[in-house]
Amino acid sequence: MPTDPSYPLVSVIIVCHNDWPHLDLAVHSALGQSHQPVEVIVVDNASTDGTREHLHEKFGDRIRYARQENKGAAGGRN
């Protein structure tokens, strides 16, 4: 097990597609966990509503962002 305290001990993967209100709640929940450190990865399934810009503005570098063509929730988790 890594001893570096900045190493992400828990990774949370959130798959999204055009759904800011629920996405914001999910990201806030993941970032607010008492178990630290946590890494939050948002996989965007080809959103067309400005999701990337919204996430960058709201969460900055506290999350990791990946965009892909829409492969559904299972494809996003894989």
C-alpha positions as a Markdown table, in Angstrom:
| # | Residue | x | y | z |
|---|---|---|---|---|
| 1 | Met | 0.0 | 0.0 | 0.0 |
| 2 | Pro | 1.4 | 3.4 | -0.9 |
| 3 | Thr | 2.6 | 5.6 | 2.0 |
| 4 | Asp | 2.4 | 8.9 | 0.0 |
| 5 | Pro | -0.6 | 10.8 | 1.5 |
| 6 | Ser | -1.3 | 12.5 | -1.9 |
| 7 | Tyr | -1.8 | 9.1 | -3.6 |
| 8 | Pro | -5.5 | 8.5 | -4.4 |
| 9 | Leu | -6.5 | 5.6 | -2.1 |
| 10 | Val | -10.1 | 5.5 | -3.4 |
| 11 | Ser | -11.2 | 6.2 | -6.9 |
| 12 | Val | -14.8 | 7.1 | -7.7 |
| 13 | Ile | -15.9 | 6.8 | -11.3 |
| 14 | Ile | -19.0 | 8.8 | -12.4 |
| 15 | Val | -20.4 | 8.3 | -15.9 |
| 16 | Cys | -22.5 | 11.1 | -17.2 |
| 17 | His | -24.4 | 12.3 | -20.3 |
| 18 | Asn | -26.1 | 15.8 | -20.3 |
| 19 | Asp | -27.2 | 15.8 | -16.6 |
| 20 | Trp | -25.7 | 18.7 | -14.6 |
| 21 | Pro | -27.9 | 18.8 | -11.6 |
| 22 | His | -27.4 | 15.1 | -10.8 |
| 23 | Leu | -23.8 | 15.2 | -11.8 |
| 24 | Asp | -23.1 | 18.1 | -9.5 |
| 25 | Leu | -24.7 | 16.2 | -6.6 |
| 26 | Ala | -22.7 | 13.1 | -7.4 |
| 27 | Val | -19.4 | 14.9 | -7.6 |
| 28 | His | -20.0 | 16.9 | -4.4 |
| 29 | Ser | -20.9 | 13.6 | -2.6 |
| 30 | Ala | -17.7 | 11.9 | -3.8 |
| 31 | Leu | -15.5 | 14.8 | -2.9 |
| 32 | Gly | -17.1 | 15.1 | 0.5 |
| 33 | Gln | -16.4 | 11.6 | 1.7 |
| 34 | Ser | -14.6 | 11.4 | 5.0 |
| 35 | His | -12.4 | 8.6 | 3.7 |
| 36 | Gln | -9.4 | 10.5 | 2.1 |
| 37 | Pro | -7.6 | 10.7 | -0.2 |
| 38 | Val | -10.2 | 10.2 | -2.9 |
| 39 | Glu | -9.9 | 10.5 | -6.7 |
| 40 | Val | -13.0 | 11.5 | -8.6 |
| 41 | Ile | -13.0 | 10.6 | -12.3 |
| 42 | Val | -15.9 | 11.8 | -14.5 |
| 43 | Val | -16.4 | 10.0 | -17.8 |
| 44 | Asp | -18.5 | 12.1 | -20.2 |
| 45 | Asn | -20.4 | 10.0 | -22.7 |
| 46 | Ala | -20.4 | 12.7 | -25.5 |
| 47 | Ser | -22.5 | 15.3 | -23.7 |
| 48 | Thr | -23.7 | 18.2 | -25.8 |
| 49 | Asp | -24.7 | 20.6 | -23.0 |
| 50 | Gly | -21.3 | 22.0 | -22.1 |
| 51 | Thr | -20.6 | 19.5 | -19.4 |
| 52 | Arg | -16.8 | 19.8 | -19.7 |
| 53 | Glu | -16.8 | 23.6 | -19.3 |
| 54 | His | -19.3 | 23.3 | -16.4 |
| 55 | Leu | -17.2 | 20.8 | -14.5 |
| 56 | His | -14.0 | 22.7 | -15.1 |
| 57 | Glu | -15.6 | 25.9 | -13.8 |
| 58 | Lys | -17.2 | 24.3 | -10.8 |
| 59 | Phe | -14.6 | 21.7 | -9.7 |
| 60 | Gly | -11.4 | 22.7 | -11.4 |
| 61 | Asp | -8.5 | 20.3 | -10.8 |
| 62 | Arg | -10.3 | 18.5 | -7.9 |
| 63 | Ile | -11.6 | 16.0 | -10.5 |
| 64 | Arg | -10.3 | 14.1 | -13.5 |
| 65 | Tyr | -12.3 | 14.4 | -16.7 |
| 66 | Ala | -12.4 | 12.0 | -19.6 |
| 67 | Arg | -14.6 | 12.3 | -22.7 |
| 68 | Gln | -15.6 | 9.5 | -25.0 |
| 69 | Glu | -18.2 | 8.7 | -27.6 |
| 70 | Asn | -21.4 | 7.6 | -26.0 |
| 71 | Lys | -20.9 | 4.0 | -24.9 |
| 72 | Gly | -23.5 | 3.9 | -22.1 |
| 73 | Ala | -22.9 | 3.6 | -18.4 |
| 74 | Ala | -21.2 | 0.3 | -18.6 |
| 75 | Gly | -18.9 | 1.5 | -21.4 |
| 76 | Gly | -18.0 | 4.5 | -19.3 |
| 77 | Arg | -17.1 | 2.4 | -16.3 |
| 78 | Asn | -14.9 | 0.1 | -18.4 |
